Amino acid sequence: MASQIHFLDIKGKPLLSRDYKGDIPTNTIEKFPLLLLDLENDEGEYKPFINHQGINYIFINHNNLYLCALTRKNENIMAIVIFLSKLIEVMTQYFKSLEEESIRDNFVIIYELLDEMMDFGVPQTTDTKILKEYITQDYYSLIRSTPNHLVQPPNAVTNAVSWRKDGIFYKKNEAFLDVVESINMLINAQGQVLNSEILGEVKIKSHLSGMPDLRLGLNDKGIFTSGETADTNNKGIEMEDIKFHQCVRLSKFENERIITFIPPDGEFTLMSYRLSSAQFLMKPLILVNCKTKVHKHSRIEIICSVKTQIKKKSTANNVEVIIPIPEDADTPKFTPEYGTVKWIPEKSCLVWKLKTFPGGKQYIMRAELGLPAVVDTESIMTKKPIKVTFNIPYFTTSGIQVRYLRINEPKLQYQSYPWVRYITQSGDDYTVRMK
C-alpha cells in the first residue's frame, strides 16, 4: 500500500508527513505542486493519481487541503483513495473540521492516528468509535498525571470483531431495522417516466448487550435469490452496486444467500443497493401536472394538480411540490384545495406543502403572480423542472420484505425485541418537466 502520507495546503506546501517504509526520498513530495499543475493543464479526464519517475502520487482534495499518498509499487489506487477518504472522516469526527488550522493545532494526535490507522503502509483500524477509546484529546495529559499507568488499546483492536467492543450492556435489548428506498425519477409533462432508479439502504440501530449474532432473512420473492436476482411483479430484477458493512460474513452470503453478522453498537448501514430503470417499470408515485398561462406580460397564472398513485391504504407524508417562477414575479395569490403555499422570492419558486396525502387522492392549486418586466416568461417556465419531495412509510417500491431478524447471544441468552420499518422517499432528483 502507501509508503508515505502527506498533508499539504492548497498550494502544495507540506503541513505534516508520515513515512511508513523509508523506500522513497523524503523530498519527493516537493515535486507534487508542479505535477499537479501539469495535470490541471491537461484537458483529459480527471485522475486521482500521477505517475512520475516510478513514483505514484495518489491524492484527494478536501477543504483547501491535499491528502497525498506516495508509493513505489503498482498498488490498488482505489484502495488508497478509500483509505484517504476514511482518514478525512476520522479526523473530521475528532476535530469537527479538517483544515489547515486544525492540522497545525493537533500534530501530536494526528501522528497517533496515523500510527494506529496504518502499519508499514497497510491500513489497520479505521473505526472512529474504536480509535476514540484510547486516542483522545487528553491522551498525553492522562499519561503525565499517571506516569506508571500504560494506556492499553481496547480488545476490539486485536479482536476479529474490530467494529465492536466488549462489555456492552443494555437493560432492554432491542434492534431497529429500517428498509429505506429513495426514488429518483425524471417525468415529462405528459406524465411519462423518462428515467428512474431506486437507491436502497438497510439501516440498523443496535441496542444489544454482549456479542450478539444476527441473521437476516428476506422474502423468497424479494431481492436475494441465486445470482443476485429478484422476482418482483413476476419479473426478474438484478441488483447493482450491492455494498455490505464490514460486519457481514461475505462467504456465507455468497454460498448460501444468508446475511449473518455481529453488529456494531448504535446506528450503521448494513447494506445498500441500486435498481436501474432498465430493470423495472414504475409509474410516478406522486404525479404532478402543471400548466401556466401568461396574460399580456402583466401577470402569470399557474394551475397545478398533484395526485398520489399509491394504494389507498398508504399515505404520503410531508409532500412538497416546488414550482419555479420568473425571478421578477411579485404580488402572489394562492388558492389551494388542500395544504399551504409559500412564496420564496430568493429562490424564485412556490412551495406547495401537503402534510398528509392519502393514496388515490388528487388536489389542485391555483396561483397568480404579477410580472412587472416584459420577458419571455414561457421559455423560462419550461426550462426549469418541478421538484417533488415526499416520504411514504410502510411501503417499498422494489418489494423487498424482511421475513425475520433473529438475534442470538450465546453467553447471555437474553430476550430481545427486533423492530422492522419500511420507508419509501424521494431522492435528490425526483423532477417533473413543465408544459
Salt bridges, closest charged atoms under 4 A:
GLU89 OE2 - LYS86 NZ 3.25
GLU100 OE2 - ARG104 NH2 2.84
ASP115 OD1 - ARG18 NE 2.74
GLU174 OE2 - LYS172 NZ 3.50
ASP178 OD2 - ARG421 NH2 2.65
GLU197 OE1 - ARG274 NH1 3.66
GLU201 OE1 - LYS203 NZ 3.39
ASP213 OD2 - ARG249 NH2 2.85
ASP220 OD1 - ARG403 NH1 2.96
GLU228 OE2 - ARG257 NH2 3.87
GLU240 OE1 - ARG274 NH2 2.58
ASP241 OD2 - ARG274 NE 2.89
GLU256 OE2 - LYS252 NZ 3.36
GLU267 OE2 - LYS205 NZ 3.65
GLU301 OE1 - HIS295 NE2 3.10
GLU320 OE2 - LYS353 NZ 3.96
GLU368 OE2 - ARG299 NH1 3.26
